[in-house]
Amino acid sequence: MRVVVPVSGSDPKTRLADVLDADERLAFTEAMLGDVVETLAAAGHAPEVVATAAVDCPAPVTVDERPLDPLINGLLADAAGALAVVMADLPLLSGDAVERLFAPDADVVLAPGLGGGTNAFVCRHPDFRVDYHGASIRDHRRIAREIGADLVEVDSRRLATDIDEPADLAEVLLHSDGRAADWLVDAGVELAFEDGRVGVTRN
């Protein structure tokens, strides 16, 4: 199975701008990417990274400036067998979650994100294509139905938790001990508690 990790190397994670500047967002993105790549490798896979610009990563990197949909759909069109796509902003990813994603022998396996996105998928159907605009998990279910694909969804908090907003950083500090968590600690980001909610603050 070919395993691809797409990542933006050009001004990534703009919704974290209230906490991290542009250089920091790239460095944090690279830390999350390192967590994902190392977890996939430890689970016995050889992930390939496809980035919109050069990134520092412990895996082979191909620079491809295409937007996400054309990029992934191009990979799907060229796939000679099963293709797995795992997003780079999943620093909570674990070996068990990887096994759960890759275990089903279905035409399409989807891992929903908490906000309605699609954080990972496995495709074995030649006609499946992606549409990451809006609530993509709903679109991908529909596309799978329309092509008659056998569909399985993986309900996993570690696959579902992608990091986009400042509040999401708390999940990294609470539930991860990898590169991304270390990066946040070194940058002075720490947990904050207010009105019964856990968030983050920065020293």
HUPE-V73407 format. One record per residue. N is the residue number from 0. RES is the residue in one letter. PSI is psi in whole degrees, -180 to 180 (999 if undefined). OMEGA is omega in whole degrees, 0 to 359 (* if undefined). BURIAL is + if it has 24 or more other C-alpha atoms within 12 Angstrom, else -. Layout:
n={N;N}
res={RES;RES}
psi={PSI;PSI}
omega={OMEGA;OMEGA}
burial={BURIAL;BURIAL}
This chain:
n={0;1;2;3;4;5;6;7;8;9;10;11;12;13;14;15;16;17;18;19;20;21;22;23;24;25;26;27;28;29;30;31;32;33;34;35;36;37;38;39;40;41;42;43;44;45;46;47;48;49;50;51;52;53;54;55;56;57;58;59;60;61;62;63;64;65;66;67;68;69;70;71;72;73;74;75;76;77;78;79;80;81;82;83;84;85;86;87;88;89;90;91;92;93;94;95;96;97;98;99;100;101;102;103;104;105;106;107;108;109;110;111;112;113;114;115;116;117;118;119;120;121;122;123;124;125;126;127;128;129;130;131;132;133;134;135;136;137;138;139;140;141;142;143;144;145;146;147;148;149;150;151;152;153;154;155;156;157;158;159;160;161;162;163;164;165;166;167;168;169;170;171;172;173;174;175;176;177;178;179;180;181;182;183;184;185;186;187;188;189;190;191;192;193;194;195;196;197;198;199;200;201;202}
res={M;R;V;V;V;P;V;S;G;S;D;P;K;T;R;L;A;D;V;L;D;A;D;E;R;L;A;F;T;E;A;M;L;G;D;V;V;E;T;L;A;A;A;G;H;A;P;E;V;V;A;T;A;A;V;D;C;P;A;P;V;T;V;D;E;R;P;L;D;P;L;I;N;G;L;L;A;D;A;A;G;A;L;A;V;V;M;A;D;L;P;L;L;S;G;D;A;V;E;R;L;F;A;P;D;A;D;V;V;L;A;P;G;L;G;G;G;T;N;A;F;V;C;R;H;P;D;F;R;V;D;Y;H;G;A;S;I;R;D;H;R;R;I;A;R;E;I;G;A;D;L;V;E;V;D;S;R;R;L;A;T;D;I;D;E;P;A;D;L;A;E;V;L;L;H;S;D;G;R;A;A;D;W;L;V;D;A;G;V;E;L;A;F;E;D;G;R;V;G;V;T;R;N}
psi={130;132;119;137;104;146;146;122;3;107;59;162;52;-23;-6;10;-24;-17;-38;140;180;-45;-39;-38;-39;-44;-40;-39;-42;-35;-45;-43;-42;-41;-46;-47;-45;-36;-44;-43;-41;-25;4;16;164;82;145;135;131;118;150;-18;166;137;155;119;143;42;161;137;128;128;125;117;1;147;166;-48;-53;-35;-54;-40;-32;-42;-41;-42;-32;-6;131;-10;-151;138;129;138;125;124;155;-12;45;66;-9;-2;138;165;-40;-41;-39;-45;-40;-36;-42;-10;-44;137;63;162;-42;130;124;140;103;148;161;-29;14;2;-174;108;-20;155;160;133;130;11;130;-17;-2;135;163;158;100;6;140;-145;83;-29;-37;-41;-40;-34;-45;-45;-43;-42;-43;-30;3;27;144;120;134;139;142;117;99;122;-36;-31;-28;-20;96;156;108;-40;157;-38;-26;-23;-27;-35;-36;-47;-31;-35;5;150;29;-157;-43;-42;-43;-40;-45;-43;-45;-29;0;13;130;165;145;144;121;129;38;5;150;126;-155;157;168;130;999}
omega={176;182;183;176;177;180;174;175;182;180;181;170;182;179;174;186;179;183;186;176;189;180;179;179;176;180;178;176;178;177;177;178;177;177;182;182;181;178;178;180;179;178;174;181;181;186;173;179;175;187;178;176;184;177;176;190;178;179;177;182;171;177;180;187;180;171;189;183;179;179;183;179;174;177;179;181;183;187;177;179;181;177;174;176;181;183;188;186;181;185;176;183;180;177;179;179;177;179;179;179;187;185;185;177;183;177;181;175;182;173;183;171;184;182;179;179;176;188;177;173;170;181;173;183;186;185;181;176;185;174;187;179;177;179;191;181;178;179;182;173;181;180;179;179;184;180;178;182;171;189;173;174;180;180;184;178;182;173;185;187;173;189;181;186;178;180;180;182;177;180;179;181;182;194;181;174;183;183;184;178;178;180;180;179;180;179;178;177;181;181;176;184;182;178;176;181;177;176;178;172;181;178;*}
burial={-;+;+;+;+;+;+;+;+;+;+;+;+;+;-;+;-;-;+;+;-;-;-;+;+;+;+;+;+;+;+;+;+;+;+;+;+;+;+;+;+;-;-;-;+;-;+;+;+;+;+;-;+;-;+;+;+;-;+;-;+;+;-;+;-;-;-;+;-;-;+;+;-;-;+;+;-;-;+;-;-;+;+;+;+;+;+;+;+;+;+;+;+;+;+;-;+;+;-;+;+;+;-;-;-;-;+;+;+;+;+;+;+;-;-;-;+;+;+;+;+;+;+;+;+;+;-;+;+;+;+;+;-;-;-;+;+;+;-;+;+;-;+;+;-;-;-;-;+;+;+;+;+;+;-;+;+;+;+;+;+;+;+;+;+;+;+;+;+;+;+;+;+;+;-;+;-;+;+;+;+;+;+;+;+;-;-;-;+;+;+;-;-;-;-;-;-;-;+;+;+;-;-}
